[in-house]
């Protein structure tokens, strides 16, 4: 286990790398800001600079990384830009599902790619239905927003219940499959200090799910569940107790939850193939 000083250096280094290569395309800060405002006032305000930010994100999204061909790319891009055009222009908004839409779409794209393979899938309808669901659960979801994974007790029964409830809704409005990653990302942006992020690559790296055998050509893993997510919450809580003395300063410095910062570090170590980022540096070999 690394010491407090090394933990702090790891957070700082990982965050710096994340900001350089991923930050300009990260809709997480916008989702958190808009959702915070919605819980307080029942709506959220989109500013011109934020419109430009998500428009840039849409223009620079790399569909080819996910093996999306031209025809499917055209459908998906049309759906996403339609959401931005019709739902995320400057002004006051009330439909909370759209506040999370750029973040969920870009950071759970592998699932949305599967949605769009169905000709009747409508992205605006998806997030509109999600808005209705979140509004109906506002009080229940809001009860987690003041909690901290580091300092508060984990009520396992209620976490299991809300995980399953959100997962069931995403399953119903999606393609009928369980949606653990989407569930986790949605819960996190609603209560970013309590619900930690994790994806399948990180889950493999930390031992929550079996690693894919090298000789297999396809992913073999046990999907994340409410049980394994609780295991992750408890394990992460115990680990973070070792760094309580430095966490407060880190959070104040970056104005971001420690759970997001830890996820950035794990993401850079477990998910990103750094060789793909070399081209971004712009080194020209002549």
Secondary structure, DSSP 8 states (H G I E B T S, - for coil): ---HHHHHHHHHHHHHHHHHHTGGG--HHHHHHHHHHHHHHS-EEE-HHHHHHHHHHHHH--GGGGT--HHHHHHHHHHHHHHHHHHSSSEEE--HHHHHHHHHHHHTHHHHHHHTTSTT--HHHHHHHHHHHHHHTHHHHHTTTT--TTTS---HHHHHHHHHHHHHHHHHHTTSS--HHHHHHHHHHHSTTTS----HHHHHHHTSS----TT-SS-------HHHHHHHHHHHHHHHGGGHHHHHHHHHHHTS-HHHHHHHHHHHHHT--GGGGGGGGT----
